[in-house]
C-alpha cells in the first residue's frame, strides 16, 4: 500500500511510525522529492533520492525528471549530467522529456563553458 499524507509528513520529518509498517515505495519517494523541491528543500530532495537508492528502490523517469528540476533550481549541471548517466545505467532510455530536463539545467546554469563539450 502507498503511504497516507500523514505518513508522508512523518517520513519527510524523519519520524518512523510506532508499528513500523510503512514501507515507502517509488511513488512515496517521488512524491517526497517533488514536495521537497516545491518547498525549496533541495538538499532534502537529494537526501531522499539517496535514501531511495540505498533502499534498493529503482528511480523511474518521473523521479529523474523531478531530480533534474532540483538541478535546474540549484543550477547544478554536474549533478544533472550524473543523473542522466545514472538513468541510462538503470536502463531508462533518454527521451525528449529527459533531454529537455537536461537542457533546462544547462540553460539555467548560465555557464558558457558547458557548450565546449558539444
Secondary structure as GFF3:
##gff-version 3
##sequence-region A 1 118
A	DSSP	alpha_helix	5	12	.	.	.	ID=ss1
A	DSSP	alpha_helix	26	38	.	.	.	ID=ss2
A	DSSP	alpha_helix	42	54	.	.	.	ID=ss3
A	DSSP	alpha_helix	61	74	.	.	.	ID=ss4
A	DSSP	alpha_helix	77	89	.	.	.	ID=ss5
A	DSSP	alpha_helix	96	109	.	.	.	ID=ss6
A	DSSP	three_ten_helix	112	117	.	.	.	ID=ss7
###
